[in-house]
Amino acid sequence: SRPRRRINPGFQRQLKLYEAMGCAVDSSSVLYKRYRLEMLSERFSEPQDLPREVFAVDPTTVCQTVNTEVLYRCRKCRRALFRSSSILSHTEGMGPTAFAHKRITDCARLSGNGQEKCTSYFIEPVQWMEPALLGVMEGQLLCPKCTSKLGSFSWRGDQCSCGRWVTPAFQIHKSRVDEVRTLPIGNSQTAKT
């Protein structure tokens, strides 16, 4: 009856998310994980006490069973860091044009020899990150075993190398980790890096 009446945009976003997940709440969905992290980043000015369900299970605490997931390890000390189910994909950005504020020249754009645009993984927080995340809005992510730098985090967000802004950002550089895939051979399992 009122012409100015509108639906709350936050509620509309929740409905679209619910529809995208097949009209069921799927807490393992990448869409749901990203939404939950965005809501947390808006709620906390300085995260002091994060809910336990925000953190993915540390792969070193889970017993090693037959698993088809890819495992990511520190390139320096080989400590397991996260699984492929923790990666939060994002749509590709506009590339170098998104970095206009950094004045990337046409010469720099042309020298991009067709390599992969995203040079990092954006993941959900993993249990081993908890001490680094509490009480600060941004910082470095260090390997819990050898303390080599793996990437960075920012609750306010960070820009991917493809140009997309990701909020919040838990960024692990691809050059700092190795993929480990388990391949079945007969009745035994072997790891391939």
PyRosetta script that sets phi, psi and omega in degrees:
from pyrosetta import init, pose_from_sequence

init()
pose = pose_from_sequence("SRPRRRINPGFQRQLKLYEAMGCAVDSSSVLYKRYRLEMLSERFSEPQDLPREVFAVDPTTVCQTVNTEVLYRCRKCRRALFRSSSILSHTEGMGPTAFAHKRITDCARLSGNGQEKCTSYFIEPVQWMEPALLGVMEGQLLCPKCTSKLGSFSWRGDQCSCGRWVTPAFQIHKSRVDEVRTLPIGNSQTAKT")
pose.set_psi(1, -22.7)
pose.set_omega(1, 179.5)
pose.set_phi(2, -101.6)
pose.set_psi(2, 124.6)
pose.set_omega(2, -176.4)
pose.set_phi(3, -67.2)
pose.set_psi(3, -23.9)
pose.set_omega(3, -178.4)
pose.set_phi(4, -89.1)
pose.set_psi(4, 0.9)
pose.set_omega(4, -177.7)
pose.set_phi(5, -68.8)
pose.set_psi(5, 132.7)
pose.set_omega(5, -179.5)
pose.set_phi(6, -138.4)
pose.set_psi(6, 155.6)
pose.set_omega(6, 177.6)
pose.set_phi(7, -81.2)
pose.set_psi(7, 139.7)
pose.set_omega(7, 178.0)
pose.set_phi(8, -57.5)
pose.set_psi(8, 126.3)
pose.set_omega(8, -178.6)
pose.set_phi(9, -62.0)
pose.set_psi(9, -32.5)
pose.set_omega(9, 177.5)
pose.set_phi(10, -64.3)
pose.set_psi(10, -39.9)
pose.set_omega(10, 178.1)
pose.set_phi(11, -67.6)
pose.set_psi(11, -39.6)
pose.set_omega(11, 177.4)
pose.set_phi(12, -61.1)
pose.set_psi(12, -42.0)
pose.set_omega(12, 179.6)
pose.set_phi(13, -62.9)
pose.set_psi(13, -41.2)
pose.set_omega(13, 178.0)
pose.set_phi(14, -63.8)
pose.set_psi(14, -39.7)
pose.set_omega(14, 178.2)
pose.set_phi(15, -65.0)
pose.set_psi(15, -40.5)
pose.set_omega(15, 178.1)
pose.set_phi(16, -65.3)
pose.set_psi(16, -39.8)
pose.set_omega(16, 176.7)
pose.set_phi(17, -62.9)
pose.set_psi(17, -44.5)
pose.set_omega(17, 179.7)
pose.set_phi(18, -61.4)
pose.set_psi(18, -41.9)
pose.set_omega(18, 178.1)
pose.set_phi(19, -66.5)
pose.set_psi(19, -41.8)
pose.set_omega(19, 180.0)
pose.set_phi(20, -63.6)
pose.set_psi(20, -27.3)
pose.set_omega(20, 179.1)
pose.set_phi(21, -89.3)
pose.set_psi(21, 12.1)
pose.set_omega(21, 177.0)
pose.set_phi(22, 79.3)
pose.set_psi(22, 32.4)
pose.set_omega(22, 179.4)
pose.set_phi(23, 57.2)
pose.set_psi(23, 39.7)
pose.set_omega(23, 174.5)
pose.set_phi(24, -151.2)
pose.set_psi(24, 145.3)
pose.set_omega(24, 178.2)
pose.set_phi(25, -81.3)
pose.set_psi(25, 112.8)
pose.set_omega(25, -179.2)
pose.set_phi(26, -114.5)
pose.set_psi(26, 98.5)
pose.set_omega(26, -175.9)
pose.set_phi(27, -68.0)
pose.set_psi(27, -12.2)
pose.set_omega(27, 177.2)
pose.set_phi(28, -91.7)
pose.set_psi(28, -5.0)
pose.set_omega(28, -179.8)
pose.set_phi(29, -69.7)
pose.set_psi(29, 139.5)
pose.set_omega(29, 176.8)
pose.set_phi(30, -60.2)
pose.set_psi(30, -39.4)
pose.set_omega(30, 179.6)
pose.set_phi(31, -61.2)
pose.set_psi(31, -44.0)
pose.set_omega(31, -179.7)
pose.set_phi(32, -66.6)
pose.set_psi(32, -43.2)
pose.set_omega(32, -179.9)
pose.set_phi(33, -61.1)
pose.set_psi(33, -45.1)
pose.set_omega(33, 179.6)
pose.set_phi(34, -63.4)
pose.set_psi(34, -43.7)
pose.set_omega(34, 179.1)
pose.set_phi(35, -60.3)
pose.set_psi(35, -45.7)
pose.set_omega(35, -179.0)
pose.set_phi(36, -61.1)
pose.set_psi(36, -42.5)
pose.set_omega(36, 178.9)
pose.set_phi(37, -67.1)
pose.set_psi(37, -38.4)
pose.set_omega(37, 177.5)
pose.set_phi(38, -63.1)
pose.set_psi(38, -41.7)
pose.set_omega(38, 178.6)
pose.set_phi(39, -64.3)
pose.set_psi(39, -39.6)
pose.set_omega(39, 177.2)
pose.set_phi(40, -64.1)
pose.set_psi(40, -41.8)
pose.set_omega(40, -178.3)
pose.set_phi(41, -66.2)
pose.set_psi(41, -31.0)
pose.set_omega(41, 177.3)
pose.set_phi(42, -74.6)
pose.set_psi(42, -33.9)
pose.set_omega(42, -174.7)
pose.set_phi(43, -77.5)
pose.set_psi(43, -37.1)
pose.set_omega(43, -174.4)
pose.set_phi(44, -100.7)
pose.set_psi(44, 127.0)
pose.set_omega(44, 172.5)
pose.set_phi(45, -80.9)
pose.set_psi(45, -36.9)
pose.set_omega(45, 171.7)
pose.set_phi(46, -141.9)
pose.set_psi(46, 104.2)
pose.set_omega(46, -174.2)
pose.set_phi(47, -62.8)
pose.set_psi(47, 110.2)
pose.set_omega(47, 179.3)
pose.set_phi(48, -98.9)
pose.set_psi(48, -41.0)
pose.set_omega(48, -175.2)
pose.set_phi(49, -135.9)
pose.set_psi(49, 95.7)
pose.set_omega(49, -177.9)
pose.set_phi(50, -87.4)
pose.set_psi(50, 143.6)
pose.set_omega(50, 176.6)
pose.set_phi(51, -61.7)
pose.set_psi(51, 141.3)
pose.set_omega(51, -177.8)
pose.set_phi(52, -60.0)
pose.set_psi(52, -32.7)
pose.set_omega(52, -176.5)
pose.set_phi(53, -71.1)
pose.set_psi(53, -9.6)
pose.set_omega(53, 177.2)
pose.set_phi(54, -70.3)
pose.set_psi(54, -30.7)
pose.set_omega(54, -174.2)
pose.set_phi(55, -88.4)
pose.set_psi(55, 133.3)
pose.set_omega(55, 172.9)
pose.set_phi(56, -73.4)
pose.set_psi(56, 154.0)
pose.set_omega(56, -179.3)
pose.set_phi(57, -68.0)
pose.set_psi(57, 135.5)
pose.set_omega(57, 176.6)
pose.set_phi(58, -65.9)
pose.set_psi(58, 124.0)
pose.set_omega(58, -177.2)
pose.set_phi(59, -61.3)
pose.set_psi(59, -20.5)
pose.set_omega(59, 179.3)
pose.set_phi(60, -77.7)
pose.set_psi(60, -18.4)
pose.set_omega(60, -179.5)
pose.set_phi(61, -91.4)
pose.set_psi(61, -12.4)
pose.set_omega(61, -179.9)
pose.set_phi(62, -90.6)
pose.set_psi(62, 135.3)
pose.set_omega(62, 179.8)
pose.set_phi(63, -65.2)
pose.set_psi(63, 142.9)
pose.set_omega(63, -175.7)
pose.set_phi(64, -76.8)
pose.set_psi(64, 99.2)
pose.set_omega(64, 176.6)
pose.set_phi(65, -109.6)
pose.set_psi(65, 173.3)
pose.set_omega(65, 177.2)
pose.set_phi(66, -64.1)
pose.set_psi(66, 120.0)
pose.set_omega(66, -175.5)
pose.set_phi(67, -140.5)
pose.set_psi(67, 137.2)
pose.set_omega(67, -179.3)
pose.set_phi(68, -91.3)
pose.set_psi(68, -3.0)
pose.set_omega(68, -179.8)
pose.set_phi(69, -73.3)
pose.set_psi(69, 149.7)
pose.set_omega(69, 175.0)
pose.set_phi(70, -81.0)
pose.set_psi(70, 136.6)
pose.set_omega(70, 178.6)
pose.set_phi(71, -106.7)
pose.set_psi(71, 139.3)
pose.set_omega(71, 179.4)
pose.set_phi(72, -112.6)
pose.set_psi(72, 129.0)
pose.set_omega(72, -176.3)
pose.set_phi(73, -120.0)
pose.set_psi(73, 154.9)
pose.set_omega(73, 173.8)
pose.set_phi(74, -62.4)
pose.set_psi(74, 130.5)
pose.set_omega(74, -178.3)
pose.set_phi(75, -67.3)
pose.set_psi(75, -27.7)
pose.set_omega(75, -176.1)
pose.set_phi(76, -82.2)
pose.set_psi(76, -50.2)
pose.set_omega(76, -173.8)
pose.set_phi(77, -112.3)
pose.set_psi(77, -5.4)
pose.set_omega(77, 176.7)
pose.set_phi(78, 73.2)
pose.set_psi(78, 16.0)
pose.set_omega(78, 178.0)
pose.set_phi(79, -72.1)
pose.set_psi(79, 136.2)
pose.set_omega(79, 177.5)
pose.set_phi(80, -67.5)
pose.set_psi(80, 131.6)
pose.set_omega(80, -176.5)
pose.set_phi(81, -112.1)
pose.set_psi(81, -47.4)
pose.set_omega(81, -179.4)
pose.set_phi(82, -160.6)
pose.set_psi(82, 167.1)
pose.set_omega(82, 179.0)
pose.set_phi(83, -108.7)
pose.set_psi(83, 164.9)
pose.set_omega(83, -178.7)
pose.set_phi(84, -60.8)
pose.set_psi(84, -26.2)
pose.set_omega(84, 179.3)
pose.set_phi(85, -69.4)
pose.set_psi(85, -14.0)
pose.set_omega(85, 178.7)
pose.set_phi(86, -87.9)
pose.set_psi(86, -10.5)
pose.set_omega(86, -179.1)
pose.set_phi(87, -74.5)
pose.set_psi(87, 128.8)
pose.set_omega(87, 178.4)
pose.set_phi(88, -105.2)
pose.set_psi(88, 101.8)
pose.set_omega(88, -177.2)
pose.set_phi(89, -69.5)
pose.set_psi(89, 157.2)
pose.set_omega(89, 177.1)
pose.set_phi(90, -139.6)
pose.set_psi(90, 157.1)
pose.set_omega(90, 177.9)
pose.set_phi(91, -73.4)
pose.set_psi(91, 144.0)
pose.set_omega(91, -176.7)
pose.set_phi(92, -65.6)
pose.set_psi(92, 139.8)
pose.set_omega(92, 179.1)
pose.set_phi(93, -83.3)
pose.set_psi(93, -165.8)
pose.set_omega(93, -176.3)
pose.set_phi(94, -85.3)
pose.set_psi(94, 4.4)
pose.set_omega(94, 178.6)
pose.set_phi(95, 74.4)
pose.set_psi(95, -144.7)
pose.set_omega(95, -175.2)
pose.set_phi(96, -57.5)
pose.set_psi(96, -28.4)
pose.set_omega(96, -179.4)
pose.set_phi(97, -65.7)
pose.set_psi(97, -22.5)
pose.set_omega(97, 178.3)
pose.set_phi(98, -72.9)
pose.set_psi(98, -13.8)
pose.set_omega(98, -178.6)
pose.set_phi(99, -102.6)
pose.set_psi(99, 29.1)
pose.set_omega(99, -177.8)
pose.set_phi(100, -57.9)
pose.set_psi(100, -31.6)
pose.set_omega(100, 179.8)
pose.set_phi(101, -66.9)
pose.set_psi(101, -17.6)
pose.set_omega(101, 177.6)
pose.set_phi(102, -97.9)
pose.set_psi(102, 4.4)
pose.set_omega(102, 175.4)
pose.set_phi(103, 57.1)
pose.set_psi(103, 52.5)
pose.set_omega(103, 175.0)
pose.set_phi(104, -72.3)
pose.set_psi(104, 127.6)
pose.set_omega(104, -175.9)
pose.set_phi(105, -81.2)
pose.set_psi(105, 165.6)
pose.set_omega(105, 176.9)
pose.set_phi(106, -60.9)
pose.set_psi(106, -34.9)
pose.set_omega(106, 178.7)
pose.set_phi(107, -61.6)
pose.set_psi(107, -42.2)
pose.set_omega(107, 179.7)
pose.set_phi(108, -68.0)
pose.set_psi(108, -34.0)
pose.set_omega(108, 178.8)
pose.set_phi(109, -67.2)
pose.set_psi(109, -38.8)
pose.set_omega(109, -176.8)
pose.set_phi(110, -74.2)
pose.set_psi(110, -24.4)
pose.set_omega(110, -177.7)
pose.set_phi(111, -83.1)
pose.set_psi(111, 9.7)
pose.set_omega(111, -176.8)
pose.set_phi(112, -76.2)
pose.set_psi(112, 27.2)
pose.set_omega(112, 177.9)
pose.set_phi(113, 1.5)
pose.set_psi(113, 33.1)
pose.set_omega(113, 170.6)
pose.set_phi(114, 67.7)
pose.set_psi(114, 20.9)
pose.set_omega(114, 178.7)
pose.set_phi(115, -76.0)
pose.set_psi(115, 171.8)
pose.set_omega(115, 179.5)
pose.set_phi(116, -58.3)
pose.set_psi(116, 133.5)
pose.set_omega(116, -176.2)
pose.set_phi(117, -74.6)
pose.set_psi(117, -41.3)
pose.set_omega(117, -179.3)
pose.set_phi(118, -89.2)
pose.set_psi(118, 115.7)
pose.set_omega(118, -178.4)
pose.set_phi(119, -99.7)
pose.set_psi(119, 6.1)
pose.set_omega(119, -179.0)
pose.set_phi(120, -137.5)
pose.set_psi(120, 159.7)
pose.set_omega(120, 170.1)
pose.set_phi(121, -100.2)
pose.set_psi(121, 134.3)
pose.set_omega(121, 171.4)
pose.set_phi(122, -104.4)
pose.set_psi(122, 120.6)
pose.set_omega(122, -172.2)
pose.set_phi(123, -123.9)
pose.set_psi(123, 166.1)
pose.set_omega(123, 171.2)
pose.set_phi(124, -78.0)
pose.set_psi(124, 155.0)
pose.set_omega(124, -179.9)
pose.set_phi(125, -61.3)
pose.set_psi(125, 141.5)
pose.set_omega(125, 179.1)
pose.set_phi(126, -110.0)
pose.set_psi(126, 153.9)
pose.set_omega(126, -174.2)
pose.set_phi(127, -51.3)
pose.set_psi(127, -37.4)
pose.set_omega(127, -178.3)
pose.set_phi(128, -67.0)
pose.set_psi(128, -14.9)
pose.set_omega(128, 179.9)
pose.set_phi(129, -83.6)
pose.set_psi(129, -17.2)
pose.set_omega(129, -170.7)
pose.set_phi(130, -49.5)
pose.set_psi(130, -49.0)
pose.set_omega(130, -179.7)
pose.set_phi(131, -59.4)
pose.set_psi(131, -33.5)
pose.set_omega(131, -179.5)
pose.set_phi(132, -74.8)
pose.set_psi(132, -28.5)
pose.set_omega(132, -173.8)
pose.set_phi(133, -85.0)
pose.set_psi(133, -27.6)
pose.set_omega(133, -173.3)
pose.set_phi(134, -71.8)
pose.set_psi(134, 127.7)
pose.set_omega(134, 174.2)
pose.set_phi(135, 84.0)
pose.set_psi(135, -3.3)
pose.set_omega(135, 179.4)
pose.set_phi(136, -131.4)
pose.set_psi(136, 152.1)
pose.set_omega(136, -178.5)
pose.set_phi(137, -89.8)
pose.set_psi(137, -24.9)
pose.set_omega(137, 179.1)
pose.set_phi(138, -155.5)
pose.set_psi(138, 158.4)
pose.set_omega(138, 179.9)
pose.set_phi(139, 173.9)
pose.set_psi(139, -170.3)
pose.set_omega(139, -179.2)
pose.set_phi(140, -92.7)
pose.set_psi(140, 150.7)
pose.set_omega(140, 171.7)
pose.set_phi(141, -105.7)
pose.set_psi(141, 117.1)
pose.set_omega(141, -178.3)
pose.set_phi(142, -110.8)
pose.set_psi(142, 147.7)
pose.set_omega(142, 176.6)
pose.set_phi(143, -60.8)
pose.set_psi(143, 131.6)
pose.set_omega(143, -178.7)
pose.set_phi(144, -68.6)
pose.set_psi(144, -14.8)
pose.set_omega(144, -179.2)
pose.set_phi(145, -98.4)
pose.set_psi(145, -54.0)
pose.set_omega(145, -174.4)
pose.set_phi(146, -105.7)
pose.set_psi(146, -2.7)
pose.set_omega(146, -179.9)
pose.set_phi(147, 58.3)
pose.set_psi(147, 23.4)
pose.set_omega(147, 173.6)
pose.set_phi(148, -76.4)
pose.set_psi(148, 148.9)
pose.set_omega(148, -177.5)
pose.set_phi(149, -71.8)
pose.set_psi(149, 126.4)
pose.set_omega(149, 179.2)
pose.set_phi(150, -103.8)
pose.set_psi(150, -30.1)
pose.set_omega(150, -176.0)
pose.set_phi(151, 172.3)
pose.set_psi(151, -147.9)
pose.set_omega(151, -178.2)
pose.set_phi(152, -150.0)
pose.set_psi(152, 169.6)
pose.set_omega(152, 175.4)
pose.set_phi(153, -137.9)
pose.set_psi(153, 152.9)
pose.set_omega(153, 175.3)
pose.set_phi(154, -153.8)
pose.set_psi(154, 123.0)
pose.set_omega(154, 176.7)
pose.set_phi(155, -69.5)
pose.set_psi(155, -21.9)
pose.set_omega(155, 179.2)
pose.set_phi(156, -81.7)
pose.set_psi(156, -17.8)
pose.set_omega(156, 179.8)
pose.set_phi(157, 110.2)
pose.set_psi(157, 166.6)
pose.set_omega(157, 180.0)
pose.set_phi(158, -152.2)
pose.set_psi(158, 159.2)
pose.set_omega(158, -178.1)
pose.set_phi(159, -95.9)
pose.set_psi(159, 129.5)
pose.set_omega(159, 176.8)
pose.set_phi(160, -74.7)
pose.set_psi(160, 160.6)
pose.set_omega(160, 178.8)
pose.set_phi(161, -63.9)
pose.set_psi(161, -19.1)
pose.set_omega(161, 177.6)
pose.set_phi(162, -80.5)
pose.set_psi(162, -10.2)
pose.set_omega(162, 178.8)
pose.set_phi(163, 106.2)
pose.set_psi(163, -12.6)
pose.set_omega(163, -179.0)
pose.set_phi(164, -77.3)
pose.set_psi(164, 135.7)
pose.set_omega(164, 175.3)
pose.set_phi(165, -87.0)
pose.set_psi(165, 125.8)
pose.set_omega(165, -177.8)
pose.set_phi(166, -115.5)
pose.set_psi(166, 124.3)
pose.set_omega(166, -178.5)
pose.set_phi(167, -128.8)
pose.set_psi(167, 132.6)
pose.set_omega(167, -23.1)
pose.set_phi(168, -67.4)
pose.set_psi(168, 164.7)
pose.set_omega(168, -174.6)
pose.set_phi(169, -118.8)
pose.set_psi(169, 120.7)
pose.set_omega(169, 171.2)
pose.set_phi(170, -119.2)
pose.set_psi(170, 92.2)
pose.set_omega(170, -165.6)
pose.set_phi(171, -104.4)
pose.set_psi(171, 123.5)
pose.set_omega(171, 175.4)
pose.set_phi(172, -115.0)
pose.set_psi(172, 124.9)
pose.set_omega(172, -178.8)
pose.set_phi(173, -71.6)
pose.set_psi(173, 132.4)
pose.set_omega(173, -178.8)
pose.set_phi(174, -61.0)
pose.set_psi(174, -29.3)
pose.set_omega(174, -179.2)
pose.set_phi(175, -73.1)
pose.set_psi(175, -10.4)
pose.set_omega(175, -177.8)
pose.set_phi(176, -101.0)
pose.set_psi(176, -4.2)
pose.set_omega(176, -178.3)
pose.set_phi(177, -130.9)
pose.set_psi(177, 157.8)
pose.set_omega(177, 174.6)
pose.set_phi(178, -115.3)
pose.set_psi(178, 143.4)
pose.set_omega(178, 173.9)
pose.set_phi(179, -84.9)
pose.set_psi(179, 135.9)
pose.set_omega(179, 175.7)
pose.set_phi(180, -124.6)
pose.set_psi(180, 116.8)
pose.set_omega(180, 178.7)
pose.set_phi(181, -109.0)
pose.set_psi(181, 139.1)
pose.set_omega(181, 177.6)
pose.set_phi(182, -98.2)
pose.set_psi(182, 123.6)
pose.set_omega(182, -178.6)
pose.set_phi(183, -112.2)
pose.set_psi(183, 128.5)
pose.set_omega(183, 177.6)
pose.set_phi(184, -76.8)
pose.set_psi(184, 129.4)
pose.set_omega(184, 174.6)
pose.set_phi(185, -129.0)
pose.set_psi(185, 107.5)
pose.set_omega(185, -175.9)
pose.set_phi(186, 62.5)
pose.set_psi(186, -127.6)
pose.set_omega(186, 178.4)
pose.set_phi(187, -97.9)
pose.set_psi(187, -4.1)
pose.set_omega(187, -178.8)
pose.set_phi(188, -106.1)
pose.set_psi(188, 163.7)
pose.set_omega(188, 179.1)
pose.set_phi(189, -112.7)
pose.set_psi(189, 137.9)
pose.set_omega(189, 174.3)
pose.set_phi(190, -127.4)
pose.set_psi(190, 150.9)
pose.set_omega(190, 179.0)
pose.set_phi(191, -98.4)
pose.set_psi(191, 141.1)
pose.set_omega(191, 177.9)
pose.set_phi(192, -125.6)
pose.set_psi(192, 130.9)
pose.set_omega(192, 179.2)
pose.set_phi(193, -107.5)
pose.dump_pdb("model.pdb")
